[in-house]
């Protein structure tokens, strides 16, 4: 573990939010086909198919006002195939975005908390278990392990595992596995963008939970990111979860909340 002397808390402002959100956008962009990427309103609208967790608009309004025409373009891009249209809304976004989403009848679908920590300080010791980046041939092992973790059961279909596989094959994303007695017990990813390490996709198989594996996965990725020269780490979690508690144990703090706003698909020519 790096021998750093302190853990400075970065200033939370628009500049930090832009760094964090654009890093997340860059990671998701790498997993999106070229024709699915739309640069709009200072952010990205990413289309990976109707219902995909990577189909969403990120970082809109962090560079200034968002026009009705901007939102029209986002809806046309993300609404292909009849799926719902998710747009992330941050407290730092220009008010024009929330006003336009309200006018169009968007609803709150999910609250998230964005955690950050400076990488110039120490992080707590974690349980001594084997955690390492995956080998090239372990992409399917990673996908199956994390699918089992996310689903909360050992039996998962090929289709369910295939939803995770892009995480293991995305350029610029490094996947880690945690092992217990040689068996893959959990996994997570880290992506780097302009000095920001984004931690995501972390899951522990149900029968291995409560052993500190998530903390070990966090620590391993922080060690790795610091060695790559990153100065900031970030991650998003749902409120009041085990993930939130583990992030806090590892020195992260809540920098700001964000809301996923959704407009439902049209049915019979009418919006629901």
Secondary structure, 3 states (H helix, E strand, C coil): CCCCCCCCCCCCCHHHHHHHHHHHHHHHHHCCCHHHEEEECCEEEECCCCCCCCCEEECCCCCCCCCHHHHHHHHHHHCHHHCCEEEEEECCCCHHHHHHHHHCCCEEEEEEEEEEEECCCCCCCCCCCEEEECCHHHHHHHHHHHHHHHHCCCCCCHHHHHHHHHHHHCCCEEEEEEEECCEEEEEEEEEEECCEEEEEEEEECHHHCCCCHHHHHHHHHHHHHHHCCCCEEEEEECCCCHHHHHHHHCCCEEEEEEEEEEECCEECCEEC
